Amino acid sequence: MIATINNIQDVETFFKDLYNEGVSAHPDDDFNDYINYETNEATYTVEEAIVRNELMNRSFIVCENASIDIYELMAQIYLIDLK
């Protein structure tokens, strides 16, 4: 998982990391609310969710400053084949 978000490339890397974790992420969702449907347990620990929420908050700022729609960017990442 990327540690900091400083530019659009970092945002893209973060979104790819989420994709590779196998979650269907959405920019507006709190990572504390993600549940693994197979185990019915939290997908992330509290600490992991805090990190991801902070990275997403920073992603919003970077995208806004670059005049890039964060929702469109995430959709592009999730719609292309990353494998």
N, CA and C atoms as a LAMMPS dump frame, in Angstrom:
ITEM: TIMESTEP
0
ITEM: NUMBER OF ATOMS
249
ITEM: BOX BOUNDS ff ff ff
-5.0000000000000000e+02 5.0000000000000000e+02
-5.0000000000000000e+02 5.0000000000000000e+02
-5.0000000000000000e+02 5.0000000000000000e+02
ITEM: ATOMS id mol type element x y z
1 1 1 N 0.859 -1.177 0
2 1 2 C 0 0 0
3 1 3 C 0.898 1.231 0
4 2 1 N 0.567 2.145 -0.871
5 2 2 C 1.297 3.41 -0.937
6 2 3 C 1.189 4.125 0.418
7 3 1 N 2.216 4.863 0.778
8 3 2 C 2.261 5.499 2.096
9 3 3 C 1.784 6.947 2.098
10 4 1 N 1.985 7.653 0.982
11 4 2 C 1.589 9.059 0.915
12 4 3 C 1.012 9.365 -0.457
13 5 1 N 0.188 10.394 -0.5
14 5 2 C -0.416 10.861 -1.751
15 5 3 C 0.058 12.29 -1.967
16 6 1 N 0.863 12.49 -3.018
17 6 2 C 1.374 13.823 -3.311
18 6 3 C 1.009 14.324 -4.701
19 7 1 N 0.615 13.418 -5.595
20 7 2 C 0.298 13.801 -6.968
21 7 3 C -0.68 12.785 -7.563
22 8 1 N -1.105 13.043 -8.788
23 8 2 C -2.103 12.183 -9.436
24 8 3 C -1.572 10.757 -9.611
25 9 1 N -0.3 10.606 -9.889
26 9 2 C 0.259 9.258 -10.028
27 9 3 C 0.123 8.482 -8.724
28 10 1 N 0.295 9.175 -7.6
29 10 2 C 0.111 8.527 -6.299
30 10 3 C -1.348 8.114 -6.1
31 11 1 N -2.27 8.963 -6.52
32 11 2 C -3.697 8.633 -6.419
33 11 3 C -3.981 7.379 -7.245
34 12 1 N -3.463 7.339 -8.458
35 12 2 C -3.667 6.17 -9.308
36 12 3 C -3.08 4.916 -8.668
37 13 1 N -1.902 5.036 -8.087
38 13 2 C -1.279 3.896 -7.414
39 13 3 C -2.141 3.434 -6.241
40 14 1 N -2.655 4.361 -5.472
41 14 2 C -3.541 4.035 -4.35
42 14 3 C -4.771 3.28 -4.84
43 15 1 N -5.404 3.782 -5.895
44 15 2 C -6.589 3.115 -6.422
45 15 3 C -6.255 1.72 -6.94
46 16 1 N -5.101 1.572 -7.566
47 16 2 C -4.672 0.25 -8.045
48 16 3 C -4.4 -0.684 -6.869
49 17 1 N -3.834 -0.139 -5.796
50 17 2 C -3.614 -0.945 -4.599
51 17 3 C -4.942 -1.461 -4.043
52 18 1 N -5.944 -0.593 -3.996
53 18 2 C -7.264 -1.009 -3.509
54 18 3 C -7.851 -2.085 -4.419
55 19 1 N -7.726 -1.876 -5.713
56 19 2 C -8.21 -2.858 -6.682
57 19 3 C -7.538 -4.204 -6.436
58 20 1 N -6.229 -4.177 -6.242
59 20 2 C -5.476 -5.412 -6.035
60 20 3 C -5.794 -6.077 -4.703
61 21 1 N -6.315 -5.311 -3.75
62 21 2 C -6.774 -5.896 -2.488
63 21 3 C -8.107 -6.615 -2.655
64 22 1 N -8.739 -6.411 -3.804
65 22 2 C -9.989 -7.1 -4.097
66 22 3 C -11.235 -6.424 -3.565
67 23 1 N -11.117 -5.148 -3.219
68 23 2 C -12.297 -4.431 -2.724
69 23 3 C -12.923 -3.602 -3.843
70 24 1 N -14.21 -3.461 -3.763
71 24 2 C -14.927 -2.594 -4.685
72 24 3 C -15.068 -1.241 -3.986
73 25 1 N -14.025 -0.464 -4.056
74 25 2 C -13.95 0.796 -3.314
75 25 3 C -14.728 1.906 -4.001
76 26 1 N -15.146 2.853 -3.205
77 26 2 C -15.801 4.074 -3.692
78 26 3 C -15.23 5.233 -2.888
79 27 1 N -14.91 6.352 -3.547
80 27 2 C -14.281 7.472 -2.849
81 27 3 C -15.052 8.003 -1.642
82 28 1 N -16.373 7.854 -1.616
83 28 2 C -17.172 8.406 -0.523
84 28 3 C -17.312 7.459 0.67
85 29 1 N -16.878 6.221 0.529
86 29 2 C -17.084 5.231 1.582
87 29 3 C -16.002 5.29 2.653
88 30 1 N -16.408 5.017 3.875
89 30 2 C -15.493 4.901 5.003
90 30 3 C -14.965 3.465 5.024
91 31 1 N -13.668 3.311 5.05
92 31 2 C -13.076 1.971 5.013
93 31 3 C -13.388 1.164 6.269
94 32 1 N -13.844 1.811 7.325
95 32 2 C -14.3 1.092 8.514
96 32 3 C -15.569 0.293 8.24
97 33 1 N -16.298 0.653 7.191
98 33 2 C -17.573 0.014 6.88
99 33 3 C -17.446 -1.17 5.923
100 34 1 N -16.257 -1.454 5.432
101 34 2 C -16.076 -2.539 4.473
102 34 3 C -16.149 -3.881 5.202
103 35 1 N -17.012 -4.765 4.694
104 35 2 C -17.226 -6.087 5.278
105 35 3 C -16.908 -7.155 4.243
106 36 1 N -16.187 -8.181 4.668
107 36 2 C -15.918 -9.33 3.816
108 36 3 C -17.176 -10.201 3.836
109 37 1 N -17.806 -10.352 2.685
110 37 2 C -19.079 -11.069 2.629
111 37 3 C -18.931 -12.57 2.847
112 38 1 N -17.743 -13.115 2.648
113 38 2 C -17.526 -14.539 2.885
114 38 3 C -17.39 -14.844 4.374
115 39 1 N -16.7 -13.961 5.1
116 39 2 C -16.468 -14.191 6.532
117 39 3 C -17.4 -13.374 7.418
118 40 1 N -18.049 -12.373 6.839
119 40 2 C -18.921 -11.448 7.567
120 40 3 C -18.15 -10.663 8.628
121 41 1 N -16.848 -10.496 8.416
122 41 2 C -15.998 -9.734 9.321
123 41 3 C -15.492 -8.486 8.606
124 42 1 N -14.976 -7.566 9.388
125 42 2 C -14.426 -6.334 8.814
126 42 3 C -13.295 -6.668 7.846
127 43 1 N -13.295 -5.99 6.711
128 43 2 C -12.225 -6.192 5.727
129 43 3 C -10.911 -5.649 6.251
130 44 1 N -10.965 -4.523 6.95
131 44 2 C -9.773 -3.855 7.448
132 44 3 C -9.825 -3.715 8.965
133 45 1 N -8.658 -3.776 9.584
134 45 2 C -8.575 -3.435 10.998
135 45 3 C -8.84 -1.935 11.127
136 46 1 N -9.045 -1.482 12.336
137 46 2 C -9.261 -0.054 12.561
138 46 3 C -8.061 0.744 12.052
139 47 1 N -6.861 0.249 12.326
140 47 2 C -5.648 0.948 11.898
141 47 3 C -5.551 0.997 10.375
142 48 1 N -5.852 -0.122 9.709
143 48 2 C -5.803 -0.168 8.24
144 48 3 C -6.837 0.766 7.63
145 49 1 N -8.008 0.824 8.233
146 49 2 C -9.065 1.71 7.732
147 49 3 C -8.671 3.172 7.893
148 50 1 N -8.058 3.51 9.013
149 50 2 C -7.613 4.896 9.239
150 50 3 C -6.622 5.309 8.163
151 51 1 N -5.658 4.444 7.869
152 51 2 C -4.659 4.747 6.84
153 51 3 C -5.336 4.977 5.495
154 52 1 N -6.247 4.091 5.117
155 52 2 C -6.912 4.202 3.824
156 52 3 C -7.818 5.43 3.763
157 53 1 N -8.503 5.735 4.856
158 53 2 C -9.338 6.945 4.887
159 53 3 C -8.48 8.202 4.732
160 54 1 N -7.325 8.233 5.373
161 54 2 C -6.434 9.39 5.241
162 54 3 C -5.899 9.501 3.811
163 55 1 N -5.546 8.368 3.212
164 55 2 C -5.077 8.39 1.828
165 55 3 C -6.185 8.859 0.887
166 56 1 N -7.409 8.442 1.136
167 56 2 C -8.527 8.875 0.281
168 56 3 C -8.77 10.372 0.461
169 57 1 N -8.724 10.853 1.69
170 57 2 C -8.907 12.297 1.921
171 57 3 C -7.852 13.093 1.176
172 58 1 N -6.627 12.631 1.225
173 58 2 C -5.541 13.308 0.5
174 58 3 C -5.761 13.21 -1.012
175 59 1 N -6.297 12.083 -1.46
176 59 2 C -6.591 11.907 -2.891
177 59 3 C -7.605 12.94 -3.373
178 60 1 N -8.619 13.21 -2.553
179 60 2 C -9.6 14.234 -2.906
180 60 3 C -8.918 15.584 -3.104
181 61 1 N -8.02 15.936 -2.208
182 61 2 C -7.331 17.227 -2.283
183 61 3 C -6.472 17.304 -3.54
184 62 1 N -5.699 16.264 -3.801
185 62 2 C -4.817 16.255 -4.971
186 62 3 C -5.64 16.33 -6.256
187 63 1 N -6.714 15.567 -6.33
188 63 2 C -7.554 15.602 -7.532
189 63 3 C -8.204 16.965 -7.717
190 64 1 N -8.703 17.536 -6.643
191 64 2 C -9.323 18.858 -6.74
192 64 3 C -8.308 19.896 -7.222
193 65 1 N -7.115 19.86 -6.671
194 65 2 C -6.081 20.814 -7.078
195 65 3 C -5.666 20.642 -8.538
196 66 1 N -5.789 19.43 -9.045
197 66 2 C -5.431 19.147 -10.44
198 66 3 C -6.638 19.233 -11.374
199 67 1 N -7.795 19.61 -10.841
200 67 2 C -9.047 19.689 -11.608
201 67 3 C -9.376 18.35 -12.282
202 68 1 N -9.193 17.277 -11.529
203 68 2 C -9.506 15.933 -12.012
204 68 3 C -10.632 15.373 -11.163
205 69 1 N -11.624 14.797 -11.827
206 69 2 C -12.76 14.197 -11.133
207 69 3 C -12.316 12.869 -10.522
208 70 1 N -12.311 12.798 -9.196
209 70 2 C -11.834 11.609 -8.504
210 70 3 C -12.686 10.382 -8.836
211 71 1 N -13.981 10.594 -9.052
212 71 2 C -14.882 9.48 -9.349
213 71 3 C -14.577 8.894 -10.73
214 72 1 N -14.348 9.765 -11.695
215 72 2 C -13.991 9.294 -13.037
216 72 3 C -12.64 8.594 -13.031
217 73 1 N -11.691 9.13 -12.273
218 73 2 C -10.367 8.518 -12.197
219 73 3 C -10.46 7.114 -11.596
220 74 1 N -11.202 6.964 -10.522
221 74 2 C -11.337 5.646 -9.907
222 74 3 C -12.054 4.691 -10.851
223 75 1 N -13.085 5.164 -11.531
224 75 2 C -13.802 4.309 -12.477
225 75 3 C -12.867 3.83 -13.58
226 76 1 N -12.025 4.701 -14.065
227 76 2 C -11.067 4.302 -15.111
228 76 3 C -10.13 3.214 -14.603
229 77 1 N -9.657 3.368 -13.375
230 77 2 C -8.738 2.38 -12.796
231 77 3 C -9.446 1.035 -12.659
232 78 1 N -10.685 1.066 -12.192
233 78 2 C -11.419 -0.177 -11.936
234 78 3 C -11.959 -0.81 -13.221
235 79 1 N -12.102 -0.042 -14.275
236 79 2 C -12.663 -0.594 -15.513
237 79 3 C -11.618 -1.164 -16.46
238 80 1 N -10.355 -0.797 -16.273
239 80 2 C -9.324 -1.366 -17.151
240 80 3 C -8.783 -2.647 -16.522
241 81 1 N -8.218 -3.504 -17.336
242 81 2 C -7.661 -4.742 -16.83
243 81 3 C -6.291 -4.454 -16.234
244 82 1 N -6.162 -4.588 -14.925
245 82 2 C -4.915 -4.275 -14.245
246 82 3 C -4.023 -5.485 -14.067
247 83 1 N -4.434 -6.612 -14.528
248 83 2 C -3.67 -7.846 -14.307
249 83 3 C -2.629 -8.058 -15.355
